Amino acid sequence: MPPRSPKRTSRLQSSTAHKSDRRSESDGIDIPLNWLKSGIGVLLLPCCVVATQSFLSAFGETSARTMLIQSAELWFFFIGVLLWLIYFFGLPRPLYLYVLGHELTHAFFVLLCGGKITEFKVKSAGGHIVTNKNNVIISLSPYFIPFYSVIVLALFGIIGFFVEDLFNYHPRVLFWGQIGFSWSWLLYMSIGVTWCFHLTFTTWMITKNQPDLKQNGTFFSLVFIYFINLIILSGTLIIVSNEISLTGFIQSLLNNGNELINRISKIIG
C-alpha cells in the first residue's frame, strides 16, 4: 500500500519590516502559471487606464469643488481622511491593529472559500495564518478590502436596524441649540478614517517585500490591487456624493473604453 501524501498547506504571512530572506511556505508557483498571471496583468492595464480616466473625469476639480460645497457627507469623509493622515505621519503607527485586520481578512476569505485554518498568529512585526486552501482572492484580499471600514458599516447597519431615525438630521441639538447634528456625519468620518487607514497601510506594506504578492507574481498582484482599490474608492465616493451617479460613472467607463480601443486600433492599423 503506497504511503499517503501529506496534506498540502499554505502559509499566508505579512511583515511590517524589511526582510529579504522571508519565504512563503506555500505550494509554490509553477512557471507557466506565473507567466499566465503576468499576461492577465498586462490585459488588466487598459482596464486600469480606463478606470483611472473615469475616476479623474467624474471626480475632477470642478466636480469635487461642487460636491464639497453641497455635500456635508463628503465634507466629513474628507475630514476623516485628513485626521488619519495626521495620525499616520505624526504619531506611532498602530501596526498590531493593521496586522490583525490583515490576517482576519485572509481568514474570512479562507472560510468563505471553504478552507480550514490550522494556525493564526498576529504580532506587531507581522503575522500569518496556515490554511489548506489558497487562491488569488484569499492571498490579495487584505490589500483591497478595507477591513475596518466594513466593520464600521456593519456596526452602523446593526444600530440603524434598531434605531429608526439614526441617520436623520437633528436641528439645534449642539452648543445650546445653535447647531444641528446627524449620526451619518460620524459614519462618513469613520469611513474616511478607516478607508484611509487601509490605503496608507496598503501602500506602505507593498514596499515591505510581502510574500502575499510573490505568490501570485508581483506584477499581476500590483495591477490587480490597484484596479480593485480604484473601483472600491469610486463606489464609495458615488455613495457619499449626490453629484455623481452610478449610471453616469458606468457610462464614463464605456466611453473611455471605446476611446482607448479606437486609439489602439489606429496604432495597429
Summary of the structure (lengths in Angstrom):
residues: 269
radius of gyration: 21.7
end to end distance: 63.0
largest distance: 83.4
contacts: 769
relative contact order: 0.19
helix: 65%
strand: 10%
